[in-house]
């Protein structure tokens, strides 16, 4: 069984078929289609809901959504599975989420990451289970671990252990899709490095990460491999005219990876990483930054000295944030004196407390 895993997906800007037409967007992503055609399943992280709703009840200055017409892009590309455990799937509230589930189900696209849902696929004697979990570090809303009405599968040791136990009962190989980390840094959080080592030294599994919007390193442990971040699959600039927030893609955001997992019965999965980059508004397969992936992978070894590793990681994160966001002057500050911004700060602090509780 061959499965392709993709990073973050947002059908906006040049990737929105309602703007430039379905054929033009497909042409921008044409390099992937021969690869996907050879796969039994293609799994992408759907970073925003499919909805026509114009109302967001979430306290965000930059809510994201996909026009429902773009469901055709998933179908034409052959992306037949999506993970929903991320920090934007609830941007348009319960209505946005339910609109998304209705559209996915009507078009035969499988999903997981919501309502404790995971997926198991079988082909002959081969079986793979996919579980998707969103970490507190992404500052999402409606986590099932803290909110009695929460539907978002939360990344906690308890939830992961429960999924792994379920996969073992089915004699199925587990793949863990983790939405985690900090945006625009090539180095995962130390706690995530530590947790991956603890998990994969005792459990046979593969970890597929996303959320940082840039590629991160890859590390093999005793019983599995962690691909910490695949970067973006397709994700254009984002702008909120209401609050004056604009996030622009950088060169680093235009680099990404596909992970091809080839699972054979009673064998360790074969992992292939395929790098690509967006150039001149179109995606191309490339090996130009293979050395970068190796560099980020080697840097994971320095996490054995947490203080030095975290200093390097935070320095890059702050520098990248300044490059991507509007200049933070008085005008920027005044535009952020609003309820969504204040609530977002409070939510971030609450999430940080929950994160420390589970990963200390």
C-alpha positions in Angstrom: 0.0 0.0 0.0 1.4 3.4 -1.0 0.2 6.6 0.7 1.3 10.2 0.1 1.2 12.7 2.9 1.0 16.4 2.2 1.4 19.6 4.3 -1.0 22.5 4.8 -3.7 23.2 2.2 -5.5 26.5 1.7 -7.3 27.2 -1.6 -6.8 31.0 -1.7 -5.2 33.5 -4.1 -3.5 31.6 -6.9 -4.8 28.3 -5.6 -8.5 29.4 -5.6 -10.3 28.1 -8.7 -13.0 30.7 -8.3 -10.4 33.4 -9.1 -8.4 31.9 -12.0 -10.4 28.9 -13.0 -10.0 25.2 -12.2 -7.7 24.4 -15.2 -5.2 27.1 -14.3 -4.9 26.1 -10.7 -4.5 22.4 -11.7 -1.8 23.4 -14.1 0.1 25.1 -11.2 0.0 21.8 -9.3 0.4 19.5 -12.3 3.8 18.1 -11.2 2.1 16.2 -8.4 -0.5 14.4 -10.4 1.7 11.6 -11.7 2.9 10.9 -8.2 -0.6 10.8 -6.7 -1.8 8.6 -9.5 0.5 5.8 -8.2 -0.8 6.1 -4.6 -3.7 4.2 -3.0 -4.4 7.2 -0.8 -3.3 10.8 -0.8 -3.6 12.6 2.6 -3.5 16.4 3.0 -4.1 18.7 6.0 -7.2 20.8 5.1 -6.2 24.0 6.9 -9.6 25.8 6.6 -13.3 24.9 6.3 -15.2 24.7 3.1 -18.0 27.2 3.8 -19.9 30.2 2.3 -20.4 31.6 5.8 -19.2 35.2 6.3 -19.5 35.1 10.1 -16.8 33.9 12.4 -17.5 33.6 16.1 -13.9 32.8 16.8 -11.6 35.4 18.3 -9.2 35.7 15.4 -7.9 38.6 13.4 -7.2 36.4 10.4 -9.8 33.7 9.9 -9.4 31.4 6.9 -11.8 29.5 4.7 -12.1 27.7 1.4 -14.8 28.4 -1.2 -16.8 25.2 -1.5 -16.1 25.2 -5.3 -12.6 24.2 -4.6 -13.7 20.7 -3.5 -13.1 20.0 -7.2 -9.4 20.6 -6.7 -9.2 17.8 -4.1 -11.1 15.5 -6.5 -9.1 16.3 -9.6 -5.8 16.1 -7.8 -6.7 12.7 -6.3 -6.5 13.9 -2.7 -9.0 11.4 -1.1 -8.2 11.8 2.6 -7.9 15.0 4.7 -7.0 15.7 8.3 -9.0 18.3 10.1 -7.1 18.5 13.4 -5.7 22.0 13.0 -6.1 25.5 14.3 -8.2 26.9 11.5 -10.9 24.3 10.9 -13.1 26.1 13.5 -12.5 29.6 12.1 -16.2 29.9 11.0 -17.5 28.0 14.0 -19.7 25.0 14.2 -21.4 26.0 10.9 -18.1 26.1 9.1 -17.1 22.7 10.4 -20.4 21.1 9.6 -20.5 22.6 6.1 -17.0 21.0 5.6 -18.1 17.6 6.8 -21.2 17.7 4.6 -19.1 18.6 1.5 -16.4 16.0 2.2 -19.0 13.2 2.7 -21.0 14.2 -0.4 -17.8 13.9 -2.5 -16.5 10.7 -1.0 -13.4 12.2 0.7 -12.5 10.5 4.0 -11.5 12.6 7.0 -10.2 12.3 10.5 -9.1 14.6 13.4 -12.6 15.5 14.6 -14.9 13.8 17.1 -12.1 11.3 18.1 -12.3 9.9 14.5 -9.4 8.0 13.0 -9.1 6.0 9.8 -8.0 2.5 8.9 -7.2 1.4 5.4 -6.6 -2.2 4.3 -5.2 -3.7 1.0 -4.8 -7.4 1.0 -2.7 -8.2 4.1 -1.6 -4.6 4.6 -3.3 -2.3 7.0 -2.6 1.4 8.0 -4.3 3.5 10.6 -4.2 7.3 10.5 -4.8 9.4 13.5 -4.7 13.2 13.4 -4.2 15.4 16.5 -3.9 19.2 17.0 -1.4 20.5 19.7 -2.1 23.4 22.1 0.9 25.2 20.6 -1.1 26.1 17.5 -3.7 28.0 19.6 -6.7 26.3 18.2 -10.2 26.3 19.7 -12.6 23.6 20.8 -10.0 21.0 21.9 -11.8 17.8 23.0 -9.4 17.5 26.0 -10.5 20.7 27.7 -13.9 21.7 26.4 -16.8 19.4 27.1 -18.2 20.4 23.8 -14.9 20.3 22.0 -14.7 18.2 18.8 -11.1 18.8 17.8 -8.8 15.8 18.4 -6.2 17.0 20.9 -2.6 16.0 20.9 -2.0 14.5 24.4 -0.2 11.4 25.5 -3.5 9.9 26.5 -5.2 10.4 23.1 -2.1 9.1 21.2 -1.8 6.1 23.4 -5.5 5.3 22.9 -5.1 5.5 19.1 -1.9 3.3 19.1 -3.7 0.7 21.2 -6.6 0.6 18.7 -4.2 0.2 15.8 -2.4 -2.7 17.6 -5.7 -4.5 18.1 -6.4 -4.2 14.3 -2.8 -5.3 13.5 -2.5 -2.1 11.6 0.5 0.2 11.1 -0.1 3.6 12.8 0.7 7.0 11.2 0.4 10.0 13.5 -0.4 13.3 11.9 0.5 16.0 14.4 -0.4 19.7 13.8 2.1 21.2 16.2 5.0 23.6 16.8 5.6 27.2 16.0 5.1 28.9 12.6 8.0 29.8 10.4 10.8 28.1 12.3 12.8 25.1 10.9 13.3 23.6 14.3 10.5 21.8 16.3 9.9 22.7 19.9 12.2 20.9 22.3 9.2 19.3 24.1 8.0 17.8 20.7 11.5 16.5 20.0 11.5 14.9 23.5 8.1 13.4 23.1 8.9 12.0 19.7 11.9 10.3 21.1 10.1 8.8 24.0 7.2 7.6 21.8 9.2 6.1 18.9 11.8 4.4 21.0 8.9 2.3 22.4 6.2 2.3 19.7 6.4 1.4 16.0 4.9 4.3 14.1 5.6 7.2 11.7 5.0 10.8 12.7 3.9 13.3 10.0 4.0 17.0 11.1 2.6 20.2 9.8 1.6 23.8 11.0 5.0 25.6 10.9 4.5 26.4 7.1 8.2 25.6 6.5 10.1 22.4 6.3 11.7 20.9 9.3 14.1 18.0 10.0 13.6 14.3 9.9 14.9 11.9 12.5 14.7 8.1 12.9 14.3 6.6 16.3 14.4 3.0 17.5 11.0 2.0 16.1 9.9 4.8 13.8 10.6 8.1 12.0 9.4 11.7 12.8 9.0 14.0 9.8 8.5 17.1 11.9 7.0 19.4 9.3 6.3 18.9 5.6 5.8 22.7 5.1 3.0 24.0 2.9 1.4 22.0 0.0 -0.5 25.0 -1.4 -0.9 28.1 0.6 -1.0 31.7 -0.7 -0.8 35.1 1.0 -3.5 35.8 3.5 -5.1 39.2 4.4 -7.7 40.5 6.8 -9.0 43.9 5.6 -11.1 44.2 8.8 -8.1 44.3 11.1 -5.3 45.3 8.8 -3.4 42.1 9.1 -1.5 40.7 6.1 0.7 37.6 6.0 2.8 37.2 3.0 4.5 34.1 1.7 8.3 34.1 1.9 10.7 32.0 -0.1 10.8 29.5 2.8 7.0 29.2 2.7 7.2 28.2 -0.9 9.3 25.1 -0.2 7.6 21.9 0.8 7.9 18.1 0.9 5.7 15.1 0.1 6.1 12.0 2.2 5.5 8.7 0.4 4.9 5.8 2.7 5.1 2.3 1.2 3.7 -0.2 3.7 4.3 -3.9 3.0 2.9 -6.7 5.2 5.1 -7.3 8.3 7.8 -5.0 7.0 9.0 -1.6 8.2 7.5 1.1 5.9 9.7 2.5 3.3 9.7 6.3 3.4 10.5 8.6 0.5 10.7 12.4 0.8 10.1 14.4 -2.4 10.9 18.1 -2.3 9.2 20.8 -4.3 9.1 24.5 -4.6 6.8 27.2 -5.9 8.5 29.3 -8.6 6.8 31.9 -10.8 3.4 30.9 -9.4 3.8 27.2 -10.2 5.1 24.2 -8.3 8.1 22.2 -9.5 9.8 19.1 -8.1 13.4 19.9 -7.1 16.4 18.6 -5.2 17.8 22.1 -4.8 17.3 22.3 -1.1 18.0 18.6 -0.2 21.0 19.9 1.7 18.8 22.2 3.8 16.6 19.2 4.9 19.8 17.4 5.9 21.0 20.5 7.8 17.7 20.8 9.8 17.8 17.1 10.5 21.4 17.3 11.8 20.3 20.3 14.0 17.9 18.0 15.8 20.9 16.4 17.4 21.7 19.6 19.2 18.4 19.4 21.1 20.3 17.2 23.6 21.4 20.6 24.9 17.9 22.3 25.4 19.1 25.8 26.3 21.2 26.3 23.2 18.7 24.6 20.9 15.8 26.7 22.2 17.8 29.9 21.8 18.5 29.1 18.2 14.9 28.1 17.5 13.3 31.2 19.1 15.8 33.6 17.4 14.7 32.3 14.0 11.1 32.3 14.9 11.1 36.0 15.9 13.1 37.0 12.8 10.7 35.2 10.5 7.7 36.8 12.2 9.0 40.3 11.6 9.6 39.6 7.9 6.2 38.2 7.3 3.9 40.5 9.3 3.2 44.2 8.8 5.6 46.5 10.6 4.4 46.8 14.2 4.0 50.5 14.6 1.4 52.6 16.4 -1.1 52.1 13.6 -0.7 48.3 13.9 -1.2 48.5 17.7 -4.4 50.6 17.4 -5.9 48.2 15.0 -5.2 45.3 17.4 -7.0 47.0 20.3 -10.1 44.8 19.8 -11.9 41.9 21.4 -10.5 39.2 19.0 -6.9 40.3 19.7 -7.4 40.4 23.5 -9.2 37.1 23.5 -6.5 35.6 21.3 -3.8 36.6 23.9 -5.8 35.1 26.7 -6.4 31.9 24.7 -2.7 31.7 24.0 -1.9 31.8 27.7 -4.5 29.2 28.5 -3.1 26.9 25.7 0.4 27.4 27.0 -0.7 26.2 30.5 -2.4 23.1 29.0 0.6 22.4 26.9 3.0 22.5 29.8 0.6 20.2 31.8 0.8 17.5 29.2 4.4 17.8 28.0 6.4 18.8 31.1 
